[in-house]
């Protein structure tokens, strides 16, 4: 293993007593006896007809259930209390979500499991059929990573839609709708690789799961979960959210540069499961486009020193033109947005200034994208929203040569 000895002696003893498993299922949000009972039943039902009789270990938060064993039927999964953080929230200061995944991977590896599933969403929302869509590709079809495909809500998870998904598509050639999320399935092969990789630079949101699989040629699939992307608990302000998501993304870009510079074009990813009824967004409310446009204009006036150190003159001219547009007419072109993200990634790599300050300076630009997107999709049907985001991904692909050129010759601004 790499440079982290993840498990305590007590956990190692528990793992040795379990004497192996076919599947490990980690559910960090299970916190009651009834929730544990329901989760165990769903896992058992998911495996019926798939891997009947397979020994399964259910990992749940340590200390949450003092009498957990009494909550599960004798033929249900074996229980393993574990010090795991919820994966649907950003970790508090001093704690690292990457360590949560690493401990789960370590436990799965020690048990010799063929696959591992992390369910960070409320398991009560996922039927046994949906759990099967996560598990089956790993256990039966030799897939190494199954990412979640959530029911799209047009104004949720926008950092994923605006940046993480199109960057993943352009750099690694994989059209993954939700590269980050709370629900994943992993093969033993991918887990073994993850445990050999260094942990340095893998703090924060685990954006590297998809890129690690893509860069090693492993098989990636997606599972329709039929639920919205889990909302972050206790969300920070927008600037903090931008920094917490894009910081790990830019570090991952730097780490994998030898890989993504060789990738040409993109390919669709197999999708397991069926599309359900789109979520009701009747009470979601309208986006405040005027306020976001005004924040962008204020940023243009106050952040000239930062933006001029990051963005080429031609981009600054285009941004100045946008400041004169009325909110109803405000549109940030996809190509401009893609180049802006690439320029900030390069500035992050070069450390042109304090990285946190750099990332937070992106906030007005991100809100400009949100304002433009909101004006286009506010009344759109779900299929039109997906088409809009697909065009964004296409633009990031089209601008990739710009990124490659600037990455190789960073001292030369491209007009």
N, C-alpha and C positions, 0 to 999 in steps of 0.2 A: 504494500500500500504506500501511498504518497506520504505527505508530511503531517498528517493528522491522525492521531490515534483516537478515533471518535467515541468508542464505547467504554463505559465504566466497567470495572471488574464484576459488579453485580449484574449488569446487563449480559455480560459474556457468560456468566453462570446460568442465567435464565435461558439463553440461546442454546447452550450445550444441553440443558435438560430437555428442550423441545425436540432435539434429535432430528433436525431437518424439516423441510416443508417443500411443497410444490409451488405454492403461491404465497406471497406476503402482501397483505393489504393494510396500508397505513391510513388511519382516519383521525386526523388531528382535532377535528371539531366534535367528536363524540364525547359528551361530558355527563351523561346520565345513564342509569341502568336500562331504562326503556329504550333510549337511543342506541345503546350497545346491542340490546336484544334485537332491535329492528335491523340494525346494520349487519349483524351476524346472519340473520335469516335471509337478507337480500343476497349476501355473498354466497350462501349455500344454494339458493335458487339460481343464481347466475351461473354456477358451476354445473348444475344439473344438465346432463346432455352434452356438456362441454368437457369437463374433467371430473366425472362423478367419483366420489371417494377420495379425491385429491386432498392431501393434508394442507390446510391453510392456516396461516397465522395472522391474527388481527391485532395490529398495533394500535393502541389508544393512549391518550395522555396519562402519564404517570400521576397517581394521587387523586385523579378525578373520581374514581370509583373504588371505594374501599372494599366492597364485596363484589367485584366484577364477575368472578367466576360463577356466581349463582344466577347471573342474568342471562346466561347463554345455555342453550340445550346441549346435552352431552355429545351429540353428533355434529355440533357446530364447530367453527374454527377455534383453534387454540388461541388464548389471549396472551398478549405481551404488553404490560404497562411500559410506557416509554416516555422519556422527557422531550416530547416533540412540540414545536411551536405550531400554531395554526398557520397554514400556508396561504390563507386568503387575506392576510394583512401584512403590512410592512412591519418588520421587526423593530422593537424599541431599541434605543441606543444601547450599545454594548452586546447586542445579540445579532446573530447572523443567520438568515434563512438558509444560506448555503449549507451551514452545519446541520440543519434539520434534514435536508436531503441526504447529506453524506452519512449521517447516522442511520437513516433508513436503508440506504444502499449497503452499508457495512453489515447491518443485521441480515438483510436478504442474502448477501453473499455468503455469510457464515452459515446460514441455514441451507445453502445449496439450492435456493429456489430457482425455478425456471423463469419466473416473472415476478414483478412487483408492481402494485397499483397504489398510487397516492390519491386519495379522495379528499380534497380540501374543501369542496363545497359541502353544504349540509347533506349528509347521505340520505336523509328522509325525502329529499327532492329527486333522488335518482332511483328509478325502479331497477329490479334485478335484470330486466332486459337491457337497460342502458348500461349497467355495469358489465354485462356480457359483451357489449360493443367495445368497451375499453379493454377487456381481458382477452377476448378471443383472438384478435390479430397477433398478440404476443405468444399465446400458448399453442395456437394451431396453424398460423400462417407465417411464422418466422419473421414477424415485424419486430423491430428493436425499440421504437418509440411511437407511442400513440398519443397525440396531442388532443386537447379538448376542442370541440367545435360548439360554441355556445349559441343560443338563440340571440341573434344580433339585436341590440337596442341602440338606436342611432346615436344617442348622446351619452352612452356609457363606454368605458374602456377606450377613450379616444386617443390616448397616448399609444396604445397598441395599434389602433387603426391608422393613426396618422404617421407613425414612425416605425415601431418595432416590426409590424407585419410587412410593410413594403420594403424595409431595409433587409429583412431576412429573405424575402423573395428575390431581391436584386443581387444581394451578395452571394447567397448560397444556392440559388436556383430552385428553391422550394416554395410553392405557393401555400404556405401554412397560414390559416386564417387567424389563429390565436397562438403564436409562439410562446407567450407567457400566459399563465392561468393558474388554476388550483388543482387540476385533475389530470393525471398522466398515468400511462402504463409504460413499463420499462422491461426489456429483456435482460437475461443474465449477462449476455454479451456486452450490452451497453453499460450495465452496472459495473462489470469488471473493468471496463475502460475508464469510467468516471473515477473509480477508486485509485487508478494509477496516475491520474492527473494532479498537478499541484493545485493547492487551494488559493494561493496568492492571486489577488485580482478577481476573485469570484465572490465578492461580497454583494449583499443587496439582492435585488430581484434576479432570479435565476434565468437570465436570458440565454445562457450558454447551453441549455439542454438540447435545443433544436440544432444549434450550430455545431456542437460536438458530434451529434449523430450525422449531420450532413457532411461535415468535413472528413469523416471516416467512411463514407459510403454506406452507412447503415440504412435499413429500411424504415421509412417514416410513414405513418398513417394518421388519420383523424377520426374521432368518434363523435357522432351527433349526440349531444347530451340533452338538448331540448330545454335547457334552463338558461337564464341570463348569466353573463359573466359575474362571478361574485363581486359584490361591492367591497372596496377597501374599508376596513373598520378604522374609525378615528382618522379620517384622511387628513393629511397635512394641507397647507395652502398649495396653490397651483405651482408656485416656484419650487417648493420642496418636492412635489410630485415629479416635476420635470427632471430635477436633478437626480432623484432616486431611481428613475427608470432609465434615463439616457446615459447616466454615468456608467453603469454596468454594460450597457449596450456598446458604448464607445470603447470601453476597455476590451470587450469581446472582439470588436472589429480589429483593434490593434493586434490582439493575440493571434487572430486567424487570418491576417493579411496574406500570408503565402498561399492559403487555401482559396479565399474568395477572389483573388486576382486572376485565377485560372478558370473560374466558372463563367460559362457563356449561356445566356438565355435561362429560362425557368421551365419547370414542369409542374403539372398538377399533382396533388397528393391524394391517394386513395381515401375515400370517405366511407366509414362504416356507420350503419344505422339509417333511419329515415327522418326526414325533416318533419317536425311537428307543427302545430299551430303557432304562428308568430306571437310573441308576448304582447299583451295589451299595454300600449303606451299612452292611453288616453289621458292619464293624469300626470304625464311626465312634464308638461309645461313647455313653453317655448324658450329657446335660447335667447339671451339678451345680446343680440348682435351689436347694437349701438355701443353698449358698455365695452365689449371686447375690442371693437374698432377704435374706440377712444383710448383704451389701454395701449394698443399698438401705436397710435400716433404719439402718445406720451413717451413710449419707449424709444421711438425714432428720435424724438427731441433730446432725451436724456441719456441715451446709451450710444451716442455717436462714437465716442472713444473706443468702446468695446467692439461695436459692430464693424467699425472701419479697420480694426486689427484682425478681423476674422473673415470678412466678406470682401470679395472683389469689387472694384468700383462699379462695374456694370450691374451687379446685384443691388448695390446701394441706390443706384439711379432708379431701378425698378421699384424698390421699396418706397422711395420718395414719391413716385407717381401714385402708389397705392394710398398714401396719406391724404390725397386730395379727393378720394372717392367717397360718396355718400354711403352709409351703411347698406342701403337697399341695393347698391350697385357694386358692393365690395366683393372682389374675387381675387384670391391668391392663386396664380397659375400653378399647376402641379409641378411643372418643370422647375419653376423658381423655388418652390418648397423643397424639392428633392436636392437641388444644388445647395440650398441653405443648410440642410441637415448634413450633407457631406462636408461642407466647409467647417461647420462646428465640430464635426468628428475629427477633422484634420487638426484644427486648433487645439482640441483636447489632447490629441496625440503629441503635439509640439509643445504643450504647456505654455502657450503664449501668455497666460495669466493664471491666477488661482483657479483650479478646475471648478470648484463649487460656484465661484463668482461667474465663470464663463457659462456654466449650465443654466444658472438662474437668469442670466441675461437673455436666454432664449425664450423666456416666458411670453413677452409681448408678441414675438413671432409665432409662437405656438397658438396663442389666442387669435392671432390674425388668421391662421389656418382654420381654427375652429369656427370663427365667424363666417368665413367663406363656405366651409362645408355645411354649416347650419342653414345658411341661406339657400343652399341647393337641395338639401334632403329633408327639410322640415316637414314637408307634406308628401314625401316620397313613400311608396310602398316598399316592403322589405327587399324585393328583387331589385328595385332601382337603387337602393342603398348599396347592395352588394356590387352592382355594376359600377356605381360611382367609385367604390373602394378598389375595384379591379383596375379601373383606369388610373387610379393613383399608383398602384403597384407597377403598371406598365410604364408610367412616367419615371419611376425610380430606376427601373431597368434601363430605360433609354438614356438616362443621365449617368449610368455607371461608368462609361468611359471617362467622363469628366472627373469622377472620383478617383479612378485609377491613375489618370494623368497627374492630378494634383497630389496624390499620395506618393507617387514616384518622384515628382519634381515640386516639392512643397513651397519652394521659394518663389515660384512664378505664378502670379495671379493669371487666371484665364479670363480675358475680356468677354 
